[in-house]
Amino acid sequence: MKRLTVVHRAVLTALLPLFACATGFAAPATLNVGLIPSEDAQAMIESSKQVLEQLQQQTGLTIKPFVATDYNGIIEALRSKKLDIAYLGPFSYVLANQVAGVEAFSVAVTRKTGKSAYKSLIITRKDAGIDSVPQLKGHTFAFVDPSSASGHLFPKAGLQQAGYDTDKLFSRTIFSGSHDASILAVANKKVDAAAVADRIFASAIAKGVVQQDDFKVVWTSRPIPESPMVWRKDLDPALKDKLSKAFANIRDLPWGDQGMLDGFQTTNDGAYDVVRDTAKVLNLDLRKMK
């Protein structure tokens, strides 16, 4: 597992007081919450701050956020019981379900789409001369993380089902570590194309990080079940009940890279079977992915 940089630690230390308990109890319990690294640590915590504050108010628990430098960092922290709940990508959830004893219990519904699903895109620069998937041949490409659904699993499976071997299609591939990093890698001509989540790409455009007119989308995936909130299966049932009720009451707030929430809805492990089916297309052994 990669370690957080000094900057990331400083960001976490500076922001933790924002989540200090305001209930008046002498020694409130702490809830350790993991956040997937879809953005850099500071941006991820900032864009999740209001939801975490609401979670604290709803539960009376001191919320302690943690952003790892990759998906496996969150999975390992869950497995070693350093985290109680976490926000995971669909594929990293399926992996964590198998190796870390966690279970999906809640999923965000975004105000923009009114759905608990999103899509993967393959993006390229308009000046790269790439107008279709066949024209990706011989070009450089960025995936996000081996455990990223929209940044690796779904686009790789989609290309394979269309008859392309990604080991032969691209001249070079990298794992950037985050969707934002992949978007910037394309924008800055570090790679010719990349696979990213549609909502994170839209967010980067809305923030002015990149300009939509500079890009072209050459492939779009089928719907992917939205990133779930998960808890360790061995958490106290009373705590699980408290968390379920708390998330059900959180709405109309910005949440991570998903934008404004309509709210959270109950989900379960079966909702992610489509992710397992996609892994089978790639003949992935989940036990070897960690």
NORSUL-V957552 format. One record per residue. N is the residue number from 0. PHI is phi in degrees with one decimal (999 if undefined). OMEGA is omega in whole degrees, 0 to 359 (* if undefined). Layout:
<<N PHI OMEGA> <N PHI OMEGA>>
This chain:
<<0 999 177> <1 -70.7 178> <2 -96.1 176> <3 -67.6 176> <4 -72.2 178> <5 -58.8 179> <6 -62.6 180> <7 -61.8 179> <8 -62.4 180> <9 -63.5 179> <10 -62.6 181> <11 -62.3 181> <12 -62.2 181> <13 -68.9 185> <14 -91.8 182> <15 -57.7 178> <16 -59.0 179> <17 -62.6 183> <18 -106.2 178> <19 -63.6 186> <20 -69.3 181> <21 -116.8 185> <22 -85.7 181> <23 94.0 177> <24 -72.3 187> <25 -66.7 185> <26 -139.8 182> <27 -65.7 178> <28 -67.9 180> <29 -103.8 175> <30 -112.3 181> <31 -88.8 187> <32 -116.4 178> <33 -95.5 180> <34 -122.9 181> <35 -64.5 184> <36 -84.7 178> <37 -73.4 174> <38 -127.9 175> <39 -67.1 189> <40 -56.2 182> <41 -63.3 181> <42 -65.5 182> <43 -65.3 180> <44 -68.5 181> <45 -62.2 183> <46 -77.1 178> <47 -107.5 190> <48 -57.4 185> <49 -68.2 177> <50 -65.6 180> <51 -66.2 177> <52 -64.1 177> <53 -65.1 178> <54 -61.7 178> <55 -65.1 180> <56 -64.2 182> <57 -70.1 186> <58 -103.3 186> <59 75.5 180> <60 -98.1 172> <61 -79.0 183> <62 -93.9 180> <63 -117.7 183> <64 -83.5 179> <65 -143.4 176> <66 -116.5 177> <67 -85.6 178> <68 -86.4 174> <69 -155.2 183> <70 -63.4 181> <71 -63.3 177> <72 -61.9 178> <73 -70.0 181> <74 -61.8 180> <75 -64.9 179> <76 -65.1 175> <77 -67.2 182> <78 -61.5 181> <79 -86.9 177> <80 64.8 174> <81 -85.8 174> <82 -121.5 178> <83 -98.0 177> <84 -135.0 179> <85 -157.0 173> <86 -101.7 186> <87 -122.0 171> <88 -70.5 183> <89 -56.7 181> <90 -74.1 178> <91 -64.1 174> <92 -65.4 180> <93 -57.8 178> <94 -65.5 181> <95 -65.2 177> <96 -59.3 183> <97 -82.0 188> <98 -105.8 186> <99 -122.8 176> <100 64.1 178> <101 -118.5 183> <102 -142.7 176> <103 -69.3 180> <104 -135.0 182> <105 -151.8 181> <106 -142.3 183> <107 -78.6 170> <108 -113.4 185> <109 -83.6 180> <110 -66.7 184> <111 -65.0 184> <112 -104.5 185> <113 68.2 183> <114 -127.8 175> <115 -108.3 179> <116 -148.0 179> <117 -148.1 182> <118 -136.2 173> <119 -97.2 177> <120 -122.6 165> <121 -105.3 183> <122 -111.7 176> <123 -147.0 176> <124 -78.3 179> <125 -63.6 181> <126 -87.7 182> <127 -84.9 180> <128 73.6 180> <129 -114.7 182> <130 -114.4 183> <131 -157.4 181> <132 -58.5 180> <133 -56.3 182> <134 -78.9 173> <135 -74.3 184> <136 -56.0 178> <137 83.2 181> <138 -99.3 178> <139 -85.1 189> <140 -146.4 178> <141 -116.8 164> <142 -94.6 183> <143 -87.4 186> <144 -159.3 179> <145 -55.0 182> <146 -99.4 180> <147 -89.4 180> <148 -67.4 183> <149 -80.5 182> <150 -97.0 179> <151 -156.0 190> <152 -60.5 184> <153 -68.4 178> <154 -65.9 179> <155 -64.8 178> <156 -65.6 180> <157 -62.8 178> <158 -67.2 179> <159 -64.6 179> <160 -65.5 177> <161 -85.4 175> <162 98.2 182> <163 -110.7 174> <164 -96.0 185> <165 -65.1 177> <166 -68.9 181> <167 -108.6 183> <168 -67.3 185> <169 -99.1 177> <170 -75.1 179> <171 -159.2 175> <172 -125.6 176> <173 -132.9 168> <174 -109.9 187> <175 -79.9 181> <176 102.4 178> <177 -157.2 178> <178 -64.1 179> <179 -58.5 181> <180 -64.3 178> <181 -65.8 179> <182 -61.0 180> <183 -69.5 178> <184 -62.6 176> <185 -69.5 183> <186 -59.3 184> <187 -93.9 176> <188 63.7 173> <189 -77.7 172> <190 -137.1 182> <191 -86.3 182> <192 -155.6 181> <193 -157.3 174> <194 -103.5 183> <195 -143.2 176> <196 -74.0 183> <197 -60.1 183> <198 -70.2 179> <199 -75.2 175> <200 -62.6 179> <201 -62.6 179> <202 -66.4 179> <203 -63.5 177> <204 -69.2 181> <205 -62.2 180> <206 -81.1 181> <207 80.6 179> <208 -65.9 175> <209 -135.5 180> <210 -107.1 183> <211 -56.9 183> <212 -66.6 180> <213 -85.7 188> <214 -119.8 173> <215 -136.4 176> <216 -97.8 184> <217 -110.2 179> <218 -159.9 178> <219 -134.3 182> <220 -83.7 168> <221 -73.2 181> <222 -59.5 178> <223 -115.2 178> <224 -59.5 186> <225 -61.5 179> <226 -60.1 184> <227 -94.0 162> <228 -85.8 181> <229 -128.2 173> <230 -128.8 174> <231 -68.5 183> <232 -62.1 184> <233 -88.4 175> <234 -64.8 179> <235 -59.5 180> <236 -54.6 179> <237 -65.9 177> <238 -68.4 178> <239 -60.0 179> <240 -62.8 179> <241 -63.4 180> <242 -67.1 179> <243 -59.4 180> <244 -66.9 181> <245 -64.7 181> <246 -65.6 179> <247 -64.3 182> <248 -98.0 182> <249 -96.5 180> <250 -159.9 176> <251 57.6 178> <252 -135.9 174> <253 -72.0 182> <254 -137.1 176> <255 50.4 181> <256 -86.8 184> <257 -88.8 181> <258 79.9 183> <259 -74.6 181> <260 -91.7 161> <261 -78.9 179> <262 153.5 175> <263 -110.3 176> <264 -122.8 180> <265 -66.1 174> <266 -135.6 179> <267 -149.7 184> <268 -61.2 183> <269 -61.9 180> <270 -64.6 184> <271 -106.1 176> <272 -64.3 178> <273 -61.8 177> <274 -71.0 177> <275 -63.1 179> <276 -63.1 179> <277 -67.9 176> <278 -61.6 180> <279 -66.4 177> <280 -57.9 182> <281 -92.6 182> <282 55.8 181> <283 -83.1 172> <284 -94.8 185> <285 -58.8 181> <286 -66.6 181> <287 -99.5 183> <288 -81.4 184> <289 -71.8 *>>
